[in-house]
Amino acid sequence: LNYVQLHICPCAPAPVQLVKWGLFPCSPVYPALAVSLDMLEFVSTLFVHLAPNETAWADALTSFLARQGHVFEVQ
């Protein structure tokens, strides 16, 4: 976790400065979080090259939804 100090003014809004630093802002106006553009590119490439595994996806989705209170009967 790194912190970046920005000096905000109308001519240099926070999102523009973050993108120049190689970070993707979480909000177009007042971003409180930014993610590395390199990491986003890596994850995008990873998902393109992953082998399709419907069982793992279905298990993950079922588990996630169960934590949200949605329970399914699966086999």
C-alpha positions as CSV (number, residue, x, y, z in Angstrom):
1,L,0.0,0.0,0.0
2,N,1.5,3.3,-1.1
3,Y,0.3,6.8,-0.6
4,V,0.7,9.5,-3.2
5,Q,0.3,13.2,-2.3
6,L,-1.4,15.2,-5.0
7,H,-1.6,19.0,-5.3
8,I,-5.1,19.5,-6.8
9,C,-6.1,22.5,-8.8
10,P,-8.6,23.1,-11.7
11,C,-5.8,22.8,-14.2
12,A,-4.6,19.4,-12.8
13,P,-7.5,17.4,-11.4
14,A,-6.6,14.3,-9.3
15,P,-7.7,11.6,-11.9
16,V,-5.5,13.2,-14.6
17,Q,-2.5,13.3,-12.2
18,L,-3.1,9.7,-11.2
19,V,-3.2,8.4,-14.8
20,K,0.1,10.3,-15.5
21,W,1.6,8.3,-12.5
22,G,0.4,5.1,-14.1
23,L,-2.6,4.6,-11.8
24,F,-6.3,4.1,-12.6
25,P,-8.5,6.2,-10.3
26,C,-11.5,4.6,-8.7
27,S,-13.6,7.7,-9.2
28,P,-13.6,10.3,-12.0
29,V,-14.0,13.2,-9.6
30,Y,-12.7,12.5,-6.1
31,P,-10.7,9.3,-6.2
32,A,-9.7,7.9,-2.8
33,L,-8.1,4.7,-4.3
34,A,-6.1,4.0,-7.5
35,V,-4.9,0.8,-9.0
36,S,-1.8,0.3,-11.0
37,L,-2.4,0.3,-14.7
38,D,0.3,-2.4,-15.1
39,M,-1.6,-4.6,-12.6
40,L,-4.9,-4.1,-14.5
41,E,-3.1,-5.1,-17.7
42,F,-1.7,-8.2,-16.1
43,V,-5.1,-9.3,-14.7
44,S,-6.7,-8.7,-18.1
45,T,-4.0,-10.8,-19.8
46,L,-4.4,-13.5,-17.2
47,F,-8.1,-13.8,-17.8
48,V,-7.6,-14.1,-21.5
49,H,-5.1,-17.0,-21.0
50,L,-7.0,-18.9,-18.3
51,A,-8.4,-22.2,-19.3
52,P,-12.2,-22.2,-19.1
53,N,-13.2,-24.1,-16.0
54,E,-16.9,-23.9,-15.5
55,T,-16.9,-26.0,-12.3
56,A,-14.4,-23.6,-10.5
57,W,-16.4,-20.6,-11.7
58,A,-19.7,-22.1,-10.6
59,D,-18.2,-23.1,-7.2
60,A,-16.9,-19.6,-6.6
61,L,-20.2,-18.0,-7.6
62,T,-22.2,-20.4,-5.4
63,S,-19.8,-19.7,-2.5
64,F,-20.0,-15.9,-3.0
65,L,-23.8,-15.9,-3.3
66,A,-24.1,-18.1,-0.2
67,R,-22.2,-15.5,1.8
68,Q,-24.8,-13.0,0.6
69,G,-27.6,-15.2,1.9
70,H,-28.6,-16.9,-1.4
71,V,-28.4,-20.6,-1.0
72,F,-28.7,-23.1,-3.9
73,E,-29.0,-26.8,-3.9
74,V,-26.1,-28.0,-6.1
75,Q,-24.6,-31.4,-6.9
